[in-house]
Amino acid sequence: MKVSIVIPTYNEVENIGTLIPEIEATISTYTDQFEILVVDDSSPDGTGDSVIHLNEKYGNIRLISREKKEGIGAALRHGYDETKGEIIISTDADLSFDPKDMLRLLHIIDNGADLVVGSRHKNSSNYEKSNPKTFLKWATSYFGNKLVNTVSGVKVNDFSANFRAIKADTWKSIKTKDNTNSILLEMILKTHYKGFNVKEVSVVFKDRLYGESKLNLTREAPKFFLKLITYVWRYRILRKID
């Protein structure tokens, strides 16, 4: 198996039926050896049933149904650990990221990167800011990630986007533990501090059309930055990278 795509979901039935066919069409131009793993936290809206129906057409989709909601970090880890591919890609289910940009991630991996992050804040990225709400989300993300860049010393512009590709061997070696969205930060810092090659590539990011965002910035941002201090102290200062 060449590529595995991991998609965590909760109440994304309106999006998953569009996203998966787009991924199928895109990745098939790169390889015919790929799988899609949908990690669903027992969505009551029929997301799981939609995935099963889609697999009847494509035959390369696996549904992982989780009865217990433990957070996106736990869902991503579960999906990553179940993959069979040499390269693992993860993306959100809300259609904010363009599946065509997955080819850009794969190109960077093929050219020697161990982890490549799809960045919403690189100079040539395109972050949709069509109204005050999306502008506020952009500003919070942009300046928050600038702070992470400065404190960690890792030259990446976007630590919090779930749009990335990692070599399976690299994933197995970093052994993440976080169950929240801070796993996205933990993954980058551990990969970098362990001496692996971390790159980023600019991507398109749009606001979701259907459903509601699961991220509460007011609640999650303080937790994210507390984890940043903890990780930098442990991994960068003390050099304790388990």
BALOBA-1460 file (C-alpha; in Angstrom, 3 decimals):
// residues 242
<rec num="1" residu="m" x="0.000" y="0.000" z="0.000"/>
<rec num="2" residu="k" x="1.468" y="3.363" z="-1.043"/>
<rec num="3" residu="v" x="-0.801" y="5.981" z="0.575"/>
<rec num="4" residu="s" x="-3.308" y="6.033" z="3.436"/>
<rec num="5" residu="i" x="-5.650" y="8.995" z="3.996"/>
<rec num="6" residu="v" x="-7.076" y="9.476" z="7.505"/>
<rec num="7" residu="i" x="-10.218" y="11.580" z="8.035"/>
<rec num="8" residu="p" x="-11.607" y="12.116" z="11.553"/>
<rec num="9" residu="t" x="-15.353" y="12.813" z="11.519"/>
<rec num="10" residu="y" x="-18.242" y="13.764" z="13.738"/>
<rec num="11" residu="n" x="-21.529" y="14.800" z="12.079"/>
<rec num="12" residu="e" x="-20.053" y="15.407" z="8.623"/>
<rec num="13" residu="v" x="-22.605" y="13.586" z="6.467"/>
<rec num="14" residu="e" x="-23.137" y="16.638" z="4.241"/>
<rec num="15" residu="n" x="-19.407" y="16.941" z="3.555"/>
<rec num="16" residu="i" x="-18.123" y="13.380" z="3.394"/>
<rec num="17" residu="g" x="-20.138" y="12.520" z="0.286"/>
<rec num="18" residu="t" x="-18.357" y="15.295" z="-1.594"/>
<rec num="19" residu="l" x="-14.911" y="14.954" z="-0.023"/>
<rec num="20" residu="i" x="-14.289" y="11.264" z="-0.626"/>
<rec num="21" residu="p" x="-15.006" y="11.279" z="-4.392"/>
<rec num="22" residu="e" x="-12.660" y="14.285" z="-4.710"/>
<rec num="23" residu="i" x="-9.933" y="12.424" z="-2.846"/>
<rec num="24" residu="e" x="-10.474" y="9.307" z="-4.959"/>
<rec num="25" residu="a" x="-10.133" y="11.318" z="-8.171"/>
<rec num="26" residu="t" x="-7.034" y="13.156" z="-6.939"/>
<rec num="27" residu="i" x="-4.975" y="10.355" z="-5.381"/>
<rec num="28" residu="s" x="-5.697" y="7.974" z="-8.284"/>
<rec num="29" residu="t" x="-3.566" y="10.280" z="-10.462"/>
<rec num="30" residu="y" x="-0.638" y="9.569" z="-8.113"/>
<rec num="31" residu="t" x="-1.123" y="5.860" z="-7.342"/>
<rec num="32" residu="d" x="-3.738" y="3.146" z="-7.537"/>
<rec num="33" residu="q" x="-2.490" y="1.739" z="-4.237"/>
<rec num="34" residu="f" x="-4.261" y="3.829" z="-1.626"/>
<rec num="35" residu="e" x="-6.864" y="3.556" z="1.112"/>
<rec num="36" residu="i" x="-9.120" y="5.986" z="2.946"/>
<rec num="37" residu="l" x="-9.781" y="5.531" z="6.658"/>
<rec num="38" residu="v" x="-12.695" y="7.449" z="8.145"/>
<rec num="39" residu="v" x="-12.471" y="7.582" z="11.931"/>
<rec num="40" residu="d" x="-15.969" y="8.421" z="13.118"/>
<rec num="41" residu="d" x="-16.924" y="9.222" z="16.703"/>
<rec num="42" residu="s" x="-20.346" y="7.553" z="16.406"/>
<rec num="43" residu="s" x="-21.962" y="10.439" z="14.516"/>
<rec num="44" residu="p" x="-25.751" y="10.422" z="14.958"/>
<rec num="45" residu="d" x="-26.300" y="12.128" z="11.581"/>
<rec num="46" residu="g" x="-25.517" y="9.085" z="9.412"/>
<rec num="47" residu="t" x="-21.887" y="9.868" z="8.545"/>
<rec num="48" residu="g" x="-20.911" y="6.224" z="9.096"/>
<rec num="49" residu="d" x="-23.703" y="4.917" z="6.872"/>
<rec num="50" residu="s" x="-22.611" y="7.311" z="4.132"/>
<rec num="51" residu="v" x="-19.048" y="5.994" z="4.346"/>
<rec num="52" residu="i" x="-20.251" y="2.395" z="4.066"/>
<rec num="53" residu="h" x="-22.294" y="3.323" z="1.001"/>
<rec num="54" residu="l" x="-19.300" y="5.044" z="-0.597"/>
<rec num="55" residu="n" x="-17.152" y="1.967" z="-0.041"/>
<rec num="56" residu="e" x="-19.645" y="-0.076" z="-2.047"/>
<rec num="57" residu="k" x="-18.625" y="2.072" z="-5.014"/>
<rec num="58" residu="y" x="-14.875" y="2.460" z="-4.413"/>
<rec num="59" residu="g" x="-13.879" y="-0.594" z="-2.351"/>
<rec num="60" residu="n" x="-10.874" y="1.057" z="-0.669"/>
<rec num="61" residu="i" x="-12.565" y="2.827" z="2.252"/>
<rec num="62" residu="r" x="-12.497" y="1.642" z="5.849"/>
<rec num="63" residu="l" x="-14.801" y="2.944" z="8.550"/>
<rec num="64" residu="i" x="-13.470" y="2.984" z="12.100"/>
<rec num="65" residu="s" x="-16.389" y="3.604" z="14.460"/>
<rec num="66" residu="r" x="-15.409" y="4.840" z="17.893"/>
<rec num="67" residu="e" x="-18.002" y="4.574" z="20.632"/>
<rec num="68" residu="k" x="-16.124" y="6.835" z="23.018"/>
<rec num="69" residu="k" x="-15.393" y="10.464" z="22.107"/>
<rec num="70" residu="e" x="-11.872" y="11.142" z="23.383"/>
<rec num="71" residu="g" x="-10.903" y="14.066" z="21.152"/>
<rec num="72" residu="i" x="-9.441" y="14.581" z="17.689"/>
<rec num="73" residu="g" x="-5.983" y="13.558" z="18.887"/>
<rec num="74" residu="a" x="-7.209" y="10.146" z="19.974"/>
<rec num="75" residu="a" x="-9.180" y="9.747" z="16.738"/>
<rec num="76" residu="l" x="-6.199" y="10.691" z="14.570"/>
<rec num="77" residu="r" x="-3.856" y="8.377" z="16.461"/>
<rec num="78" residu="h" x="-6.337" y="5.519" z="16.115"/>
<rec num="79" residu="g" x="-6.577" y="6.124" z="12.378"/>
<rec num="80" residu="y" x="-2.831" y="6.555" z="11.869"/>
<rec num="81" residu="d" x="-2.116" y="3.364" z="13.803"/>
<rec num="82" residu="e" x="-4.549" y="1.397" z="11.608"/>
<rec num="83" residu="t" x="-3.054" y="2.512" z="8.293"/>
<rec num="84" residu="k" x="-1.258" y="0.189" z="5.899"/>
<rec num="85" residu="g" x="0.372" y="2.786" z="3.619"/>
<rec num="86" residu="e" x="3.989" y="3.924" z="3.378"/>
<rec num="87" residu="i" x="2.779" y="7.540" z="3.482"/>
<rec num="88" residu="i" x="-0.032" y="8.782" z="5.727"/>
<rec num="89" residu="i" x="-2.081" y="11.876" z="4.909"/>
<rec num="90" residu="s" x="-4.656" y="13.392" z="7.238"/>
<rec num="91" residu="t" x="-7.269" y="16.020" z="6.504"/>
<rec num="92" residu="d" x="-10.377" y="17.504" z="8.063"/>
<rec num="93" residu="a" x="-13.744" y="16.412" z="6.694"/>
<rec num="94" residu="d" x="-15.259" y="19.889" z="6.344"/>
<rec num="95" residu="l" x="-14.003" y="20.645" z="2.794"/>
<rec num="96" residu="s" x="-11.881" y="23.558" z="4.050"/>
<rec num="97" residu="f" x="-8.786" y="22.008" z="2.474"/>
<rec num="98" residu="d" x="-8.598" y="21.223" z="-1.242"/>
<rec num="99" residu="p" x="-7.867" y="17.516" z="-1.879"/>
<rec num="100" residu="k" x="-5.834" y="18.530" z="-4.939"/>
<rec num="101" residu="d" x="-3.258" y="20.006" z="-2.552"/>
<rec num="102" residu="m" x="-2.594" y="16.448" z="-1.341"/>
<rec num="103" residu="l" x="-0.494" y="16.008" z="-4.471"/>
<rec num="104" residu="r" x="1.708" y="18.875" z="-3.277"/>
<rec num="105" residu="l" x="2.189" y="17.121" z="0.061"/>
<rec num="106" residu="l" x="3.138" y="13.888" z="-1.702"/>
<rec num="107" residu="h" x="5.596" y="15.696" z="-3.971"/>
<rec num="108" residu="i" x="7.468" y="17.097" z="-0.959"/>
<rec num="109" residu="i" x="7.551" y="13.666" z="0.706"/>
<rec num="110" residu="d" x="8.872" y="12.123" z="-2.513"/>
<rec num="111" residu="n" x="11.659" y="14.710" z="-2.455"/>
<rec num="112" residu="g" x="12.974" y="13.707" z="0.947"/>
<rec num="113" residu="a" x="10.730" y="15.168" z="3.656"/>
<rec num="114" residu="d" x="9.665" y="12.952" z="6.542"/>
<rec num="115" residu="l" x="6.752" y="15.221" z="7.464"/>
<rec num="116" residu="v" x="5.192" y="17.954" z="5.351"/>
<rec num="117" residu="v" x="2.636" y="20.366" z="6.739"/>
<rec num="118" residu="g" x="0.007" y="22.056" z="4.606"/>
<rec num="119" residu="s" x="0.349" y="25.670" z="5.718"/>
<rec num="120" residu="r" x="-2.457" y="28.227" z="5.710"/>
<rec num="121" residu="h" x="0.031" y="30.971" z="6.613"/>
<rec num="122" residu="k" x="2.952" y="30.567" z="4.230"/>
<rec num="123" residu="n" x="3.446" y="33.599" z="1.982"/>
<rec num="124" residu="s" x="1.749" y="32.042" z="-1.038"/>
<rec num="125" residu="s" x="-1.084" y="30.383" z="0.911"/>
<rec num="126" residu="n" x="-4.709" y="31.338" z="0.378"/>
<rec num="127" residu="y" x="-6.773" y="31.688" z="3.573"/>
<rec num="128" residu="e" x="-10.369" y="32.729" z="2.956"/>
<rec num="129" residu="k" x="-11.261" y="35.872" z="4.950"/>
<rec num="130" residu="s" x="-14.643" y="36.813" z="3.503"/>
<rec num="131" residu="n" x="-16.312" y="38.148" z="6.654"/>
<rec num="132" residu="p" x="-15.435" y="39.393" z="10.169"/>
<rec num="133" residu="k" x="-15.794" y="35.910" z="11.656"/>
<rec num="134" residu="t" x="-13.354" y="34.276" z="9.244"/>
<rec num="135" residu="f" x="-10.990" y="37.254" z="9.551"/>
<rec num="136" residu="l" x="-10.936" y="36.801" z="13.339"/>
<rec num="137" residu="k" x="-10.238" y="33.086" z="12.927"/>
<rec num="138" residu="w" x="-7.405" y="33.890" z="10.521"/>
<rec num="139" residu="a" x="-5.886" y="36.508" z="12.832"/>
<rec num="140" residu="t" x="-6.029" y="34.216" z="15.866"/>
<rec num="141" residu="s" x="-4.455" y="31.382" z="13.909"/>
<rec num="142" residu="y" x="-1.852" y="33.569" z="12.191"/>
<rec num="143" residu="f" x="-0.510" y="35.318" z="15.287"/>
<rec num="144" residu="g" x="-0.829" y="32.214" z="17.441"/>
<rec num="145" residu="n" x="1.273" y="30.239" z="14.998"/>
<rec num="146" residu="k" x="3.832" y="33.059" z="14.847"/>
<rec num="147" residu="l" x="4.210" y="32.696" z="18.612"/>
<rec num="148" residu="v" x="4.651" y="28.930" z="18.323"/>
<rec num="149" residu="n" x="7.277" y="29.440" z="15.610"/>
<rec num="150" residu="t" x="9.243" y="31.833" z="17.831"/>
<rec num="151" residu="v" x="9.030" y="29.823" z="21.058"/>
<rec num="152" residu="s" x="9.748" y="26.429" z="19.485"/>
<rec num="153" residu="g" x="12.441" y="27.494" z="17.025"/>
<rec num="154" residu="v" x="10.815" y="25.294" z="14.383"/>
<rec num="155" residu="k" x="10.593" y="27.102" z="11.062"/>
<rec num="156" residu="v" x="7.010" y="26.196" z="10.257"/>
<rec num="157" residu="n" x="4.220" y="28.742" z="9.827"/>
<rec num="158" residu="d" x="1.238" y="26.531" z="10.670"/>
<rec num="159" residu="f" x="1.320" y="24.059" z="13.559"/>
<rec num="160" residu="s" x="-2.431" y="23.656" z="13.994"/>
<rec num="161" residu="a" x="-3.713" y="22.555" z="10.581"/>
<rec num="162" residu="n" x="-4.856" y="18.962" z="10.154"/>
<rec num="163" residu="f" x="-3.618" y="18.760" z="6.582"/>
<rec num="164" residu="r" x="-0.283" y="16.982" z="6.425"/>
<rec num="165" residu="a" x="1.624" y="13.955" z="5.191"/>
<rec num="166" residu="i" x="4.097" y="11.840" z="7.148"/>
<rec num="167" residu="k" x="6.100" y="8.733" z="6.356"/>
<rec num="168" residu="a" x="4.694" y="5.725" z="8.196"/>
<rec num="169" residu="d" x="8.102" y="4.875" z="9.667"/>
<rec num="170" residu="t" x="8.413" y="8.409" z="11.034"/>
<rec num="171" residu="w" x="4.951" y="8.234" z="12.588"/>
<rec num="172" residu="k" x="5.815" y="4.987" z="14.355"/>
<rec num="173" residu="s" x="8.972" y="6.507" z="15.826"/>
<rec num="174" residu="i" x="7.467" y="9.654" z="17.377"/>
<rec num="175" residu="k" x="4.816" y="7.969" z="19.555"/>
<rec num="176" residu="t" x="2.393" y="10.820" z="20.165"/>
<rec num="177" residu="k" x="0.263" y="10.864" z="23.308"/>
<rec num="178" residu="d" x="-2.018" y="13.907" z="23.163"/>
<rec num="179" residu="n" x="-5.763" y="13.301" z="22.756"/>
<rec num="180" residu="t" x="-6.725" y="16.876" z="21.818"/>
<rec num="181" residu="n" x="-6.010" y="19.015" z="18.763"/>
<rec num="182" residu="s" x="-2.599" y="19.685" z="20.356"/>
<rec num="183" residu="i" x="-1.512" y="16.383" z="18.787"/>
<rec num="184" residu="l" x="-0.935" y="18.455" z="15.630"/>
<rec num="185" residu="l" x="1.664" y="20.522" z="17.509"/>
<rec num="186" residu="e" x="3.124" y="17.500" z="19.281"/>
<rec num="187" residu="m" x="3.601" y="15.690" z="15.964"/>
<rec num="188" residu="i" x="5.619" y="18.525" z="14.416"/>
<rec num="189" residu="l" x="7.770" y="19.221" z="17.482"/>
<rec num="190" residu="k" x="8.628" y="15.578" z="18.113"/>
<rec num="191" residu="t" x="9.444" y="14.989" z="14.455"/>
<rec num="192" residu="h" x="11.695" y="18.063" z="14.340"/>
<rec num="193" residu="y" x="13.465" y="17.541" z="17.667"/>
<rec num="194" residu="k" x="14.125" y="13.901" z="16.803"/>
<rec num="195" residu="g" x="16.070" y="15.076" z="13.770"/>
<rec num="196" residu="f" x="13.630" y="14.231" z="11.006"/>
<rec num="197" residu="n" x="13.144" y="16.466" z="7.972"/>
<rec num="198" residu="v" x="10.086" y="18.713" z="8.409"/>
<rec num="199" residu="k" x="8.842" y="20.831" z="5.496"/>
<rec num="200" residu="e" x="5.739" y="22.869" z="4.710"/>
<rec num="201" residu="v" x="3.863" y="23.799" z="1.576"/>
<rec num="202" residu="s" x="1.291" y="26.531" z="0.991"/>
<rec num="203" residu="v" x="-2.324" y="25.414" z="0.618"/>
<rec num="204" residu="v" x="-5.801" y="26.817" z="0.031"/>
<rec num="205" residu="f" x="-8.080" y="27.085" z="3.075"/>
<rec num="206" residu="k" x="-11.790" y="27.924" z="2.861"/>
<rec num="207" residu="d" x="-14.485" y="28.296" z="5.482"/>
<rec num="208" residu="r" x="-16.768" y="25.285" z="5.823"/>
<rec num="209" residu="l" x="-20.088" y="25.332" z="3.938"/>
<rec num="210" residu="y" x="-21.975" y="22.641" z="5.863"/>
<rec num="211" residu="g" x="-22.174" y="21.707" z="9.516"/>
<rec num="212" residu="e" x="-20.610" y="23.348" z="12.529"/>
<rec num="213" residu="s" x="-16.986" y="23.665" z="13.536"/>
<rec num="214" residu="k" x="-15.981" y="21.427" z="16.447"/>
<rec num="215" residu="l" x="-13.183" y="23.798" z="17.525"/>
<rec num="216" residu="n" x="-13.822" y="26.301" z="20.313"/>
<rec num="217" residu="l" x="-10.928" y="28.761" z="20.068"/>
<rec num="218" residu="t" x="-11.674" y="30.422" z="23.404"/>
<rec num="219" residu="r" x="-11.419" y="27.086" z="25.188"/>
<rec num="220" residu="e" x="-8.710" y="25.403" z="23.126"/>
<rec num="221" residu="a" x="-6.183" y="28.221" z="22.555"/>
<rec num="222" residu="p" x="-5.013" y="28.450" z="26.197"/>
<rec num="223" residu="k" x="-4.643" y="24.656" z="26.338"/>
<rec num="224" residu="f" x="-2.681" y="24.702" z="23.088"/>
<rec num="225" residu="f" x="-0.171" y="27.260" z="24.355"/>
<rec num="226" residu="l" x="0.209" y="25.497" z="27.696"/>
<rec num="227" residu="k" x="1.064" y="22.341" z="25.755"/>
<rec num="228" residu="l" x="3.534" y="24.383" z="23.689"/>
<rec num="229" residu="i" x="5.456" y="25.442" z="26.805"/>
<rec num="230" residu="t" x="5.376" y="21.882" z="28.140"/>
<rec num="231" residu="y" x="6.624" y="20.351" z="24.894"/>
<rec num="232" residu="v" x="9.364" y="22.924" z="24.306"/>
<rec num="233" residu="w" x="10.601" y="22.560" z="27.881"/>
<rec num="234" residu="r" x="10.616" y="18.772" z="27.685"/>
<rec num="235" residu="y" x="11.784" y="18.191" z="24.111"/>
<rec num="236" residu="r" x="13.961" y="21.229" z="23.364"/>
<rec num="237" residu="i" x="15.393" y="22.206" z="26.747"/>
<rec num="238" residu="l" x="15.572" y="18.902" z="28.634"/>
<rec num="239" residu="r" x="16.021" y="16.793" z="25.475"/>
<rec num="240" residu="k" x="13.584" y="14.179" z="26.790"/>
<rec num="241" residu="i" x="11.863" y="12.897" z="23.670"/>
<rec num="242" residu="d" x="10.194" y="9.564" z="24.396"/>
